[in-house]
């Protein structure tokens, strides 16, 4: 499976995607204290959404 990376400017934007996929898609979410960043891996959307710039 290939996942597309999607940069989100704010953690609230990532949270919105997490809530939209909740109950519909298998997903994982992680918060990094080192980067102060939120990341979602959604296997249904086949996307990684994060506040970390590549």
PDB file of N, CA, C and O in Angstrom:
ATOM      1  N   UNK A   1       0.839  -1.168   0.000  1.00  0.00           N
ATOM      2  CA  UNK A   1       0.000   0.000   0.000  1.00  0.00           C
ATOM      3  C   UNK A   1       0.890   1.239   0.000  1.00  0.00           C
ATOM      4  O   UNK A   1       1.860   1.313   0.754  1.00  0.00           O
ATOM      5  N   UNK A   2       0.563   2.195  -0.832  1.00  0.00           N
ATOM      6  CA  UNK A   2       1.268   3.468  -0.886  1.00  0.00           C
ATOM      7  C   UNK A   2       0.396   4.527  -0.242  1.00  0.00           C
ATOM      8  O   UNK A   2      -0.790   4.647  -0.551  1.00  0.00           O
ATOM      9  N   UNK A   3       1.003   5.303   0.668  1.00  0.00           N
ATOM     10  CA  UNK A   3       0.280   6.363   1.350  1.00  0.00           C
ATOM     11  C   UNK A   3       0.765   7.719   0.850  1.00  0.00           C
ATOM     12  O   UNK A   3       1.963   7.927   0.658  1.00  0.00           O
ATOM     13  N   UNK A   4      -0.167   8.631   0.642  1.00  0.00           N
ATOM     14  CA  UNK A   4       0.154   9.988   0.217  1.00  0.00           C
ATOM     15  C   UNK A   4       0.347  10.856   1.458  1.00  0.00           C
ATOM     16  O   UNK A   4      -0.381  10.700   2.439  1.00  0.00           O
ATOM     17  N   UNK A   5       1.322  11.771   1.426  1.00  0.00           N
ATOM     18  CA  UNK A   5       1.569  12.671   2.549  1.00  0.00           C
ATOM     19  C   UNK A   5       0.799  13.966   2.336  1.00  0.00           C
ATOM     20  O   UNK A   5       0.845  14.552   1.255  1.00  0.00           O
ATOM     21  N   UNK A   6       0.093  14.410   3.369  1.00  0.00           N
ATOM     22  CA  UNK A   6      -0.644  15.667   3.311  1.00  0.00           C
ATOM     23  C   UNK A   6      -0.235  16.533   4.498  1.00  0.00           C
ATOM     24  O   UNK A   6      -0.465  16.168   5.651  1.00  0.00           O
ATOM     25  N   UNK A   7       0.371  17.682   4.209  1.00  0.00           N
ATOM     26  CA  UNK A   7       0.771  18.609   5.270  1.00  0.00           C
ATOM     27  C   UNK A   7      -0.445  19.409   5.729  1.00  0.00           C
ATOM     28  O   UNK A   7      -1.204  19.923   4.907  1.00  0.00           O
ATOM     29  N   UNK A   8      -0.624  19.509   7.032  1.00  0.00           N
ATOM     30  CA  UNK A   8      -1.679  20.318   7.627  1.00  0.00           C
ATOM     31  C   UNK A   8      -1.007  21.401   8.470  1.00  0.00           C
ATOM     32  O   UNK A   8      -0.077  21.121   9.227  1.00  0.00           O
ATOM     33  N   UNK A   9      -1.477  22.620   8.336  1.00  0.00           N
ATOM     34  CA  UNK A   9      -0.843  23.736   9.043  1.00  0.00           C
ATOM     35  C   UNK A   9      -1.086  23.709  10.549  1.00  0.00           C
ATOM     36  O   UNK A   9      -0.229  24.142  11.321  1.00  0.00           O
ATOM     37  N   UNK A  10      -2.243  23.204  10.975  1.00  0.00           N
ATOM     38  CA  UNK A  10      -2.569  23.221  12.402  1.00  0.00           C
ATOM     39  C   UNK A  10      -2.966  21.836  12.897  1.00  0.00           C
ATOM     40  O   UNK A  10      -3.398  20.982  12.122  1.00  0.00           O
ATOM     41  N   UNK A  11      -2.813  21.633  14.193  1.00  0.00           N
ATOM     42  CA  UNK A  11      -3.245  20.375  14.804  1.00  0.00           C
ATOM     43  C   UNK A  11      -4.756  20.237  14.744  1.00  0.00           C
ATOM     44  O   UNK A  11      -5.271  19.123  14.648  1.00  0.00           O
ATOM     45  N   UNK A  12      -5.471  21.345  14.798  1.00  0.00           N
ATOM     46  CA  UNK A  12      -6.933  21.292  14.682  1.00  0.00           C
ATOM     47  C   UNK A  12      -7.371  20.743  13.330  1.00  0.00           C
ATOM     48  O   UNK A  12      -8.381  20.045  13.236  1.00  0.00           O
ATOM     49  N   UNK A  13      -6.615  21.055  12.292  1.00  0.00           N
ATOM     50  CA  UNK A  13      -6.917  20.528  10.959  1.00  0.00           C
ATOM     51  C   UNK A  13      -6.742  19.002  10.940  1.00  0.00           C
ATOM     52  O   UNK A  13      -7.554  18.287  10.352  1.00  0.00           O
ATOM     53  N   UNK A  14      -5.687  18.516  11.582  1.00  0.00           N
ATOM     54  CA  UNK A  14      -5.465  17.064  11.663  1.00  0.00           C
ATOM     55  C   UNK A  14      -6.583  16.426  12.494  1.00  0.00           C
ATOM     56  O   UNK A  14      -7.106  15.374  12.125  1.00  0.00           O
ATOM     57  N   UNK A  15      -6.949  17.054  13.607  1.00  0.00           N
ATOM     58  CA  UNK A  15      -8.038  16.533  14.451  1.00  0.00           C
ATOM     59  C   UNK A  15      -9.347  16.428  13.673  1.00  0.00           C
ATOM     60  O   UNK A  15     -10.108  15.479  13.860  1.00  0.00           O
ATOM     61  N   UNK A  16      -9.608  17.399  12.804  1.00  0.00           N
ATOM     62  CA  UNK A  16     -10.817  17.373  11.974  1.00  0.00           C
ATOM     63  C   UNK A  16     -10.832  16.126  11.087  1.00  0.00           C
ATOM     64  O   UNK A  16     -11.859  15.460  10.960  1.00  0.00           O
ATOM     65  N   UNK A  17      -9.690  15.819  10.478  1.00  0.00           N
ATOM     66  CA  UNK A  17      -9.601  14.628   9.625  1.00  0.00           C
ATOM     67  C   UNK A  17      -9.754  13.355  10.465  1.00  0.00           C
ATOM     68  O   UNK A  17     -10.395  12.398  10.031  1.00  0.00           O
ATOM     69  N   UNK A  18      -9.172  13.346  11.655  1.00  0.00           N
ATOM     70  CA  UNK A  18      -9.302  12.187  12.542  1.00  0.00           C
ATOM     71  C   UNK A  18     -10.775  11.936  12.856  1.00  0.00           C
ATOM     72  O   UNK A  18     -11.241  10.798  12.799  1.00  0.00           O
ATOM     73  N   UNK A  19     -11.500  12.991  13.185  1.00  0.00           N
ATOM     74  CA  UNK A  19     -12.925  12.866  13.515  1.00  0.00           C
ATOM     75  C   UNK A  19     -13.749  12.432  12.309  1.00  0.00           C
ATOM     76  O   UNK A  19     -14.684  11.644  12.449  1.00  0.00           O
ATOM     77  N   UNK A  20     -13.409  12.943  11.119  1.00  0.00           N
ATOM     78  CA  UNK A  20     -14.143  12.571   9.902  1.00  0.00           C
ATOM     79  C   UNK A  20     -13.966  11.091   9.567  1.00  0.00           C
ATOM     80  O   UNK A  20     -14.889  10.457   9.055  1.00  0.00           O
ATOM     81  N   UNK A  21     -12.790  10.540   9.853  1.00  0.00           N
ATOM     82  CA  UNK A  21     -12.504   9.143   9.528  1.00  0.00           C
ATOM     83  C   UNK A  21     -12.917   8.181  10.647  1.00  0.00           C
ATOM     84  O   UNK A  21     -12.995   6.972  10.430  1.00  0.00           O
ATOM     85  N   UNK A  22     -13.180   8.718  11.839  1.00  0.00           N
ATOM     86  CA  UNK A  22     -13.535   7.900  13.006  1.00  0.00           C
ATOM     87  C   UNK A  22     -14.734   7.005  12.705  1.00  0.00           C
ATOM     88  O   UNK A  22     -15.786   7.477  12.275  1.00  0.00           O
ATOM     89  N   UNK A  23     -14.557   5.722  12.934  1.00  0.00           N
ATOM     90  CA  UNK A  23     -15.637   4.758  12.717  1.00  0.00           C
ATOM     91  C   UNK A  23     -15.808   4.320  11.277  1.00  0.00           C
ATOM     92  O   UNK A  23     -16.542   3.368  11.011  1.00  0.00           O
ATOM     93  N   UNK A  24     -15.151   4.988  10.340  1.00  0.00           N
ATOM     94  CA  UNK A  24     -15.252   4.640   8.915  1.00  0.00           C
ATOM     95  C   UNK A  24     -14.009   3.920   8.416  1.00  0.00           C
ATOM     96  O   UNK A  24     -14.090   2.954   7.658  1.00  0.00           O
ATOM     97  N   UNK A  25     -12.854   4.413   8.859  1.00  0.00           N
ATOM     98  CA  UNK A  25     -11.573   3.885   8.380  1.00  0.00           C
ATOM     99  C   UNK A  25     -10.697   3.451   9.553  1.00  0.00           C
ATOM    100  O   UNK A  25     -10.804   3.979  10.660  1.00  0.00           O
ATOM    101  N   UNK A  26      -9.834   2.482   9.283  1.00  0.00           N
ATOM    102  CA  UNK A  26      -8.809   2.120  10.254  1.00  0.00           C
ATOM    103  C   UNK A  26      -7.755   3.214  10.219  1.00  0.00           C
ATOM    104  O   UNK A  26      -7.274   3.592   9.151  1.00  0.00           O
ATOM    105  N   UNK A  27      -7.401   3.720  11.390  1.00  0.00           N
ATOM    106  CA  UNK A  27      -6.442   4.810  11.446  1.00  0.00           C
ATOM    107  C   UNK A  27      -5.626   4.749  12.716  1.00  0.00           C
ATOM    108  O   UNK A  27      -5.997   4.087  13.685  1.00  0.00           O
ATOM    109  N   UNK A  28      -4.519   5.444  12.694  1.00  0.00           N
ATOM    110  CA  UNK A  28      -3.672   5.615  13.866  1.00  0.00           C
ATOM    111  C   UNK A  28      -3.352   7.098  13.980  1.00  0.00           C
ATOM    112  O   UNK A  28      -3.184   7.790  12.976  1.00  0.00           O
ATOM    113  N   UNK A  29      -3.271   7.572  15.206  1.00  0.00           N
ATOM    114  CA  UNK A  29      -2.900   8.964  15.436  1.00  0.00           C
ATOM    115  C   UNK A  29      -1.824   8.995  16.510  1.00  0.00           C
ATOM    116  O   UNK A  29      -1.859   8.222  17.467  1.00  0.00           O
ATOM    117  N   UNK A  30      -0.869   9.897  16.336  1.00  0.00           N
ATOM    118  CA  UNK A  30       0.229  10.005  17.292  1.00  0.00           C
ATOM    119  C   UNK A  30       0.593  11.471  17.480  1.00  0.00           C
ATOM    120  O   UNK A  30       0.571  12.263  16.538  1.00  0.00           O
ATOM    121  N   UNK A  31       0.931  11.812  18.731  1.00  0.00           N
ATOM    122  CA  UNK A  31       1.395  13.154  19.038  1.00  0.00           C
ATOM    123  C   UNK A  31       2.863  13.072  19.446  1.00  0.00           C
ATOM    124  O   UNK A  31       3.241  12.259  20.290  1.00  0.00           O
ATOM    125  N   UNK A  32       3.680  13.921  18.836  1.00  0.00           N
ATOM    126  CA  UNK A  32       5.104  13.966  19.159  1.00  0.00           C
ATOM    127  C   UNK A  32       5.384  15.174  20.047  1.00  0.00           C
ATOM    128  O   UNK A  32       5.184  16.316  19.633  1.00  0.00           O
ATOM    129  N   UNK A  33       5.847  14.917  21.266  1.00  0.00           N
ATOM    130  CA  UNK A  33       6.214  16.027  22.141  1.00  0.00           C
ATOM    131  C   UNK A  33       7.505  16.680  21.656  1.00  0.00           C
ATOM    132  O   UNK A  33       7.703  17.878  21.858  1.00  0.00           O
ATOM    133  N   UNK A  34       8.373  15.917  21.028  1.00  0.00           N
ATOM    134  CA  UNK A  34       9.631  16.457  20.513  1.00  0.00           C
ATOM    135  C   UNK A  34       9.375  17.494  19.424  1.00  0.00           C
ATOM    136  O   UNK A  34       9.975  18.569  19.424  1.00  0.00           O
ATOM    137  N   UNK A  35       8.472  17.159  18.489  1.00  0.00           N
ATOM    138  CA  UNK A  35       8.159  18.051  17.368  1.00  0.00           C
ATOM    139  C   UNK A  35       6.949  18.938  17.648  1.00  0.00           C
ATOM    140  O   UNK A  35       6.655  19.843  16.867  1.00  0.00           O
ATOM    141  N   UNK A  36       6.241  18.688  18.756  1.00  0.00           N
ATOM    142  CA  UNK A  36       4.967  19.349  19.037  1.00  0.00           C
ATOM    143  C   UNK A  36       4.062  19.225  17.815  1.00  0.00           C
ATOM    144  O   UNK A  36       3.534  20.214  17.306  1.00  0.00           O
ATOM    145  N   UNK A  37       3.897  17.977  17.356  1.00  0.00           N
ATOM    146  CA  UNK A  37       3.190  17.710  16.105  1.00  0.00           C
ATOM    147  C   UNK A  37       2.202  16.560  16.276  1.00  0.00           C
ATOM    148  O   UNK A  37       2.419  15.630  17.052  1.00  0.00           O
ATOM    149  N   UNK A  38       1.110  16.659  15.522  1.00  0.00           N
ATOM    150  CA  UNK A  38       0.093  15.608  15.495  1.00  0.00           C
ATOM    151  C   UNK A  38       0.108  14.975  14.118  1.00  0.00           C
ATOM    152  O   UNK A  38       0.161  15.675  13.107  1.00  0.00           O
ATOM    153  N   UNK A  39       0.061  13.643  14.077  1.00  0.00           N
ATOM    154  CA  UNK A  39       0.091  12.921  12.817  1.00  0.00           C
ATOM    155  C   UNK A  39      -0.999  11.859  12.809  1.00  0.00           C
ATOM    156  O   UNK A  39      -1.201  11.156  13.799  1.00  0.00           O
ATOM    157  N   UNK A  40      -1.696  11.750  11.691  1.00  0.00           N
ATOM    158  CA  UNK A  40      -2.716  10.718  11.481  1.00  0.00           C
ATOM    159  C   UNK A  40      -2.292   9.860  10.298  1.00  0.00           C
ATOM    160  O   UNK A  40      -1.890  10.377   9.255  1.00  0.00           O
ATOM    161  N   UNK A  41      -2.385   8.550  10.467  1.00  0.00           N
ATOM    162  CA  UNK A  41      -2.209   7.618   9.361  1.00  0.00           C
ATOM    163  C   UNK A  41      -3.580   6.990   9.140  1.00  0.00           C
ATOM    164  O   UNK A  41      -4.069   6.242   9.986  1.00  0.00           O
ATOM    165  N   UNK A  42      -4.200   7.297   7.998  1.00  0.00           N
ATOM    166  CA  UNK A  42      -5.529   6.767   7.683  1.00  0.00           C
ATOM    167  C   UNK A  42      -5.392   5.763   6.542  1.00  0.00           C
ATOM    168  O   UNK A  42      -5.004   6.112   5.427  1.00  0.00           O
ATOM    169  N   UNK A  43      -5.719   4.514   6.847  1.00  0.00           N
ATOM    170  CA  UNK A  43      -5.574   3.458   5.847  1.00  0.00           C
ATOM    171  C   UNK A  43      -6.734   3.450   4.867  1.00  0.00           C
ATOM    172  O   UNK A  43      -6.600   2.922   3.763  1.00  0.00           O
ATOM    173  N   UNK A  44      -7.876   4.026   5.248  1.00  0.00           N
ATOM    174  CA  UNK A  44      -9.020   4.124   4.338  1.00  0.00           C
ATOM    175  C   UNK A  44      -8.793   5.184   3.275  1.00  0.00           C
ATOM    176  O   UNK A  44      -9.065   4.961   2.095  1.00  0.00           O
ATOM    177  N   UNK A  45      -8.294   6.335   3.697  1.00  0.00           N
ATOM    178  CA  UNK A  45      -7.989   7.441   2.767  1.00  0.00           C
ATOM    179  C   UNK A  45      -6.640   7.245   2.082  1.00  0.00           C
ATOM    180  O   UNK A  45      -6.333   7.905   1.089  1.00  0.00           O
ATOM    181  N   UNK A  46      -5.835   6.325   2.629  1.00  0.00           N
ATOM    182  CA  UNK A  46      -4.476   6.077   2.148  1.00  0.00           C
ATOM    183  C   UNK A  46      -3.632   7.343   2.226  1.00  0.00           C
ATOM    184  O   UNK A  46      -2.911   7.689   1.290  1.00  0.00           O
ATOM    185  N   UNK A  47      -3.742   8.039   3.390  1.00  0.00           N
ATOM    186  CA  UNK A  47      -3.007   9.280   3.584  1.00  0.00           C
ATOM    187  C   UNK A  47      -2.361   9.334   4.959  1.00  0.00           C
ATOM    188  O   UNK A  47      -2.863   8.777   5.936  1.00  0.00           O
ATOM    189  N   UNK A  48      -1.220  10.031   4.998  1.00  0.00           N
ATOM    190  CA  UNK A  48      -0.580  10.412   6.241  1.00  0.00           C
ATOM    191  C   UNK A  48      -0.749  11.922   6.320  1.00  0.00           C
ATOM    192  O   UNK A  48      -0.275  12.659   5.456  1.00  0.00           O
ATOM    193  N   UNK A  49      -1.434  12.374   7.375  1.00  0.00           N
ATOM    194  CA  UNK A  49      -1.647  13.812   7.555  1.00  0.00           C
ATOM    195  C   UNK A  49      -0.881  14.248   8.794  1.00  0.00           C
ATOM    196  O   UNK A  49      -0.986  13.618   9.847  1.00  0.00           O
ATOM    197  N   UNK A  50      -0.112  15.321   8.674  1.00  0.00           N
ATOM    198  CA  UNK A  50       0.736  15.719   9.777  1.00  0.00           C
ATOM    199  C   UNK A  50       1.017  17.208   9.764  1.00  0.00           C
ATOM    200  O   UNK A  50       0.921  17.868   8.729  1.00  0.00           O
ATOM    201  N   UNK A  51       1.366  17.727  10.938  1.00  0.00           N
ATOM    202  CA  UNK A  51       1.777  19.118  11.039  1.00  0.00           C
ATOM    203  C   UNK A  51       3.297  19.258  10.878  1.00  0.00           C
ATOM    204  O   UNK A  51       3.838  20.354  11.027  1.00  0.00           O
ATOM    205  N   UNK A  52       3.970  18.169  10.577  1.00  0.00           N
ATOM    206  CA  UNK A  52       5.420  18.196  10.334  1.00  0.00           C
ATOM    207  C   UNK A  52       5.667  18.464   8.850  1.00  0.00           C
ATOM    208  O   UNK A  52       5.207  17.720   7.984  1.00  0.00           O
ATOM    209  N   UNK A  53       6.402  19.540   8.577  1.00  0.00           N
ATOM    210  CA  UNK A  53       6.743  19.824   7.171  1.00  0.00           C
ATOM    211  C   UNK A  53       7.822  18.867   6.716  1.00  0.00           C
ATOM    212  O   UNK A  53       8.757  18.571   7.459  1.00  0.00           O
ATOM    213  N   UNK A  54       7.693  18.391   5.508  1.00  0.00           N
ATOM    214  CA  UNK A  54       8.674  17.475   4.948  1.00  0.00           C
ATOM    215  C   UNK A  54       9.892  18.205   4.477  1.00  0.00           C
ATOM    216  O   UNK A  54      10.828  17.584   3.973  1.00  0.00           O
TER     217      UNK A  54
END
